[in-house]
Amino acid sequence: MNDLDFLHISIADQTLYGFADSCLCLRFPVSTARNGAGERNGSGCTPRGLHQVRVRIGEGLPPGAVLRGRRWTGEVWDADLHERSPGRDWILTRILWLSGCEPGYNRMGPVDTFRRYIYLHGTPDSEPMGIALSHGCIRLRNADLLELFPRVPAGCAVYIGEAACPDWLSATLK
């Protein structure tokens, strides 16, 4: 079903916009980095610019599957597990691992998005969306990620920008 060919993430809107053949098809709230936008390794920031989905991880795992080191731990997130692991940065359900496309800006050296392990990934439903709270990744609701994941092929273009997209925020989805 891989029908999406472009994802645009607006840091200002805290929203992911999905396109197929230049038509806006979906819109999901996200949570980008608490530390804002930036490309440097160790910054805890969300990298900007043009990226691509390099690796898709988690096909067939249950919703809420806990991933650590890009592998399923065998756990499925619930409130009890959450309480037993305070402060844990939950990576749940699926991972779309990003790779920068702009050498010197978000690819290679101290600004390499892929080596920074920047993902689109699920997060507990108790975590707010629309507020920048991540450690650099782009967090989504698990239900939204389950809808997005099968529609995004490896190699799909992903642009992360700081600007607001008011026309897309209010546009009717195709």
C-alpha positions as CSV (number, residue, x, y, z in Angstrom):
1,M,0.0,0.0,0.0
2,N,3.1,2.3,0.0
3,D,1.3,5.3,-1.5
4,L,2.9,8.2,0.3
5,D,5.9,9.7,-1.5
6,F,6.7,12.8,0.7
7,L,6.4,13.6,4.4
8,H,6.8,17.1,5.7
9,I,7.3,17.7,9.4
10,S,6.6,21.3,10.6
11,I,8.4,22.0,13.9
12,A,6.3,25.2,14.3
13,D,3.0,23.3,13.8
14,Q,4.2,20.1,15.6
15,T,2.5,18.3,12.7
16,L,3.4,15.7,10.1
17,Y,1.9,16.2,6.7
18,G,1.8,13.2,4.3
19,F,1.6,13.6,0.5
20,A,0.9,11.3,-2.4
21,D,1.4,12.7,-5.9
22,S,1.5,16.2,-4.4
23,C,-1.9,15.8,-2.7
24,L,-2.1,16.2,1.1
25,C,-3.5,12.8,2.3
26,L,-2.9,12.8,6.0
27,R,-2.0,15.0,8.9
28,F,-0.9,13.8,12.4
29,P,0.2,15.7,15.5
30,V,3.8,15.0,16.5
31,S,6.3,15.9,19.3
32,T,9.7,17.0,18.1
33,A,12.7,17.9,20.3
34,R,12.4,19.8,23.6
35,N,15.8,21.3,22.7
36,G,14.5,22.7,19.4
37,A,16.0,22.3,15.9
38,G,19.6,21.5,15.3
39,E,21.8,18.9,13.5
40,R,24.8,18.4,15.8
41,N,25.4,15.0,17.4
42,G,24.6,15.1,21.1
43,S,22.5,18.2,20.8
44,G,19.2,16.5,21.6
45,C,17.7,18.6,18.8
46,T,15.5,17.6,15.8
47,P,17.5,17.8,12.6
48,R,16.2,20.0,9.8
49,G,16.4,19.6,6.0
50,L,15.8,16.8,3.5
51,H,15.9,13.3,4.7
52,Q,14.8,9.9,3.6
53,V,13.3,6.8,5.4
54,R,16.4,4.6,5.4
55,V,15.0,1.6,7.5
56,R,11.5,0.5,8.5
57,I,11.4,-1.5,11.7
58,G,8.6,-3.3,13.5
59,E,6.4,-4.7,10.8
60,G,4.0,-7.1,12.4
61,L,4.8,-6.2,16.1
62,P,1.9,-5.6,18.4
63,P,0.8,-2.0,19.1
64,G,2.8,-0.7,22.0
65,A,5.7,-3.1,21.4
66,V,8.7,-1.7,23.3
67,L,11.8,-1.3,21.1
68,R,15.3,-0.8,22.4
69,G,18.4,-0.7,20.2
70,R,15.9,-1.1,17.3
71,R,14.9,-4.6,18.5
72,W,11.7,-5.7,20.3
73,T,12.3,-6.3,24.0
74,G,9.3,-8.7,24.1
75,E,7.5,-6.1,26.2
76,V,4.3,-4.3,25.3
77,W,3.9,-0.9,26.9
78,D,1.2,-0.5,29.6
79,A,0.8,1.8,32.6
80,D,2.4,-0.7,35.0
81,L,5.5,-1.1,32.9
82,H,5.6,2.7,32.6
83,E,5.5,3.1,36.4
84,R,8.3,0.5,36.8
85,S,10.6,2.4,34.4
86,P,10.5,6.1,35.4
87,G,12.2,8.5,33.0
88,R,12.5,5.9,30.2
89,D,12.4,7.3,26.7
90,W,9.8,5.0,25.2
91,I,10.2,3.9,21.6
92,L,7.1,2.0,20.7
93,T,5.3,0.2,18.0
94,R,7.3,1.0,14.8
95,I,10.4,2.9,13.7
96,L,11.0,4.9,10.6
97,W,14.7,5.5,10.8
98,L,15.8,8.7,9.0
99,S,19.0,9.4,7.0
100,G,20.0,12.9,6.0
101,C,20.3,13.8,2.3
102,E,22.4,17.0,2.6
103,P,26.2,16.3,3.1
104,G,27.6,18.7,5.8
105,Y,24.2,19.7,7.0
106,N,22.4,16.5,8.1
107,R,24.6,13.8,6.6
108,M,28.1,12.7,7.5
109,G,30.4,13.9,10.2
110,P,29.1,15.5,13.4
111,V,25.7,16.2,11.8
112,D,24.7,12.7,10.5
113,T,21.0,12.1,11.2
114,F,21.3,8.4,10.6
115,R,24.2,8.0,13.1
116,R,22.2,10.1,15.6
117,Y,19.5,7.4,15.5
118,I,16.7,9.9,14.6
119,Y,13.4,8.1,14.1
120,L,9.7,8.6,13.6
121,H,8.4,6.4,16.4
122,G,5.5,5.7,18.6
123,T,5.2,6.9,22.2
124,P,2.9,6.2,25.1
125,D,-0.6,7.7,24.8
126,S,0.0,9.5,28.1
127,E,2.6,11.7,26.4
128,P,1.3,14.9,24.9
129,M,1.4,15.6,21.2
130,G,1.7,19.1,19.7
131,I,4.4,20.0,22.3
132,A,8.1,19.7,21.7
133,L,9.3,17.1,24.3
134,S,11.4,14.5,22.6
135,H,15.1,13.9,22.7
136,G,15.5,14.6,19.0
137,C,13.2,12.1,17.4
138,I,9.7,12.7,16.0
139,R,7.2,11.0,18.3
140,L,3.7,10.0,17.1
141,R,0.7,8.4,18.7
142,N,0.8,4.7,18.2
143,A,-2.5,4.6,16.4
144,D,-1.3,7.3,14.0
145,L,2.0,5.4,13.4
146,L,0.2,2.2,12.7
147,E,-1.8,4.1,10.0
148,L,1.4,5.8,8.6
149,F,3.9,2.9,8.6
150,P,2.3,0.7,5.9
151,R,1.9,3.8,3.6
152,V,5.6,4.8,3.8
153,P,8.1,3.0,1.7
154,A,11.9,2.8,2.4
155,G,13.4,5.8,0.5
156,C,10.4,8.0,1.1
157,A,11.5,11.7,1.2
158,V,11.0,13.5,4.5
159,Y,11.5,17.2,4.9
160,I,11.8,18.6,8.5
161,G,11.4,22.4,8.6
162,E,10.8,25.1,11.2
163,A,8.2,27.1,9.4
164,A,4.5,26.9,10.1
165,C,2.3,25.6,7.3
166,P,-1.1,27.3,7.9
167,D,-2.6,26.3,4.5
168,W,-1.9,22.6,5.2
169,L,-3.0,22.8,8.8
170,S,-6.5,23.7,7.7
171,A,-6.7,22.0,4.2
172,T,-9.1,19.3,3.4
173,L,-7.4,15.9,3.1
174,K,-7.6,14.1,-0.2
